[in-house]
Amino acid sequence: MSRCQPLTFAPVTLAVVLAGLPAAAQTCPTDVGDLAQGIVVTYEDGATSTFGPGEQPGTLSEIYREAGGVTYRNVLGQGLHLLNLSEIGPDGQYVPDTGFAYVYDAPLPAAVEPLQGWSVPYHTQGAGGEWVGTYSGNAGPEVEIVIGDCRYPGLEVTLMQKDGDFSSMFQIDYLPGLGIGVLRAWGEPFGEVTRLTPVSIMLKEQL
């Protein structure tokens, strides 16, 4: 599974609550500076997302490993918008003919804000051929996002991609203080939806 999501971060005060944790507990990531070490989100089914700096300013890299399955590398803007997607083989190398890029034909929001919406045309380039469609998103009000023992102010964001008669939906918990979006569900808007439950978030060096 890959999420099809494609550059300043919204200002926000980050609150991380560690009450009741034992002294040896893993520390919650606290800000975007932690991306340099790598931030790892682990899901209930054993899948992981590892976020780190991207090669271009304003981007980051996400390595998504399915539980016992396929590994993908996503390049994201704002930790949310998909710019590039490739499958990664067991040897850590790109799988030939699996990469493609998203090109947005209108500007995306400069920052993701509460109660914000957008809709822009896009097209893809790469192994999947060229698709032309509409990419839209809606952010809810600021809420508390809980992942394991860590609590953050965040936004529940719904992303939609429509290409002709085909539509995809993605639900993301966006954490502006960390600059990442954590996948919570994906599927068809009025069809089957796969839901994911993140159970921990930590620095990569703590694994």
Buried (B, 14 or more C-beta within 10 A) or exposed (E): EBBBBBBEBBEBEBEBEEEEBEEEEBBBBBEBEBBEBBBBBBBEEEBBBBBBBBEEEBBBBBBBBBEEEBBBBBBBBBBBBBBBBBBBEEEEEEBEEBBBBBEBEEEBBEBBBBEBEBEBEBBBBBBEEEBEBBBBBBBBEBEEBEBBBBBBBBBBBBBBBBBEEEBBBBBBBBBBBBBBBBBBBBBEEEEEEEEBEBBBBBBBEEE
